[in-house]
Amino acid sequence: MPIDAQAAYCDHCGNKLGPRRRVPWYHLHRRVYDWTLAWAYRPSAQIALFILSFAESSFFPVPPDVLLMPLVLGNRRKWLRLASICTAASVLGAIAGFLIGALLWQQVGGFFHDHIPGFARDTITLVDGSEVHGLIDRDSLSDGQATYPLTIDGKAQSFEQSQVSRVDIQPFTKVGSLYEKYNFWIVFTAGFTPIPFKVITITAGVFGTGASVSNPWSFFAVFLVAAIISRGGRFFLVAGLMRVFGPKITPFIDKYFNLLALLFTALLIGGFVAIKYVF
């Protein structure tokens, strides 16, 4: 087979991948994409996909779609296998996130509240302009909205409505207050959309094993079913689209890659913003 000097070839199967591109050194996102696409025929690709999918459900911010899509584009015959790996690892990661919330929250909760988006403490602005930061107690919330008297941090402080001008309830507290009533739909929505899944899985562990939940095992079963359906539906849909439309999508990605990278970044940030308003 004649070799095209202007083309790139797979190191493992020898197939022509497309025209070789000269990528400027400062286009790091393009270099990462090309590097990821070249993994499609490497044995380590599936291990990397498993690790990323697992981590994203429990603590890592980058969704596995960024690796799943180029891997399917590089080897469309394995789309079912790749989607299955992504789904299985993501569900296992969701279980790990649940266990972090259920078993380790006393040890790691402070770090999450201080440093991880989505877990920040609530803010109560008083009529005199001062602010109080803490976690609003569940019995001071109804369907994610503040009720009075408003207590925080295990009733350490209490406020009447006449003392408060504004209450900023963060996703961790708001989602936690809704779990008892909307367990399945909260997990399903986050699992299928760009909403950060780790916020939901860890929060489920924190609030799903508390005294207000009458049957923690039933709560966990609903959580697990919702995670399997939502994650499986999402990853098989993404992989299926790459399988069917891959040859048409690849030139489009190559042509508009910088714009798509910006849109993806906006979507990732928007997921953290949306969680505040969806629930």
Secondary structure, DSSP 8 states (H G I E B T S, - for coil): ----TTEEE-TTT--EEEE-----TT-HHHHHHHHHHGGGGSTHHHHHHHHHHHHHHHT-SS-THHHHHHHHHH-GGGHHHHHHHHHHHHHHHHHHHHHHHHHSHHHHHHHHHHHSTT---EEEEETTS-EEEE-B-GGGEETTEE-SSEEETTTTEEE-GGGEEEEE--HHHHHHHHHHHHHHHHHHHHHHSSS-HHHHHHHHHHHHTSTT-S-HHHHHHHHHHHHHHHHHHHHHHHHHHHHHHHHHHHHHHHHTHHHHHHHHHHHHHHHHHHHHHH-
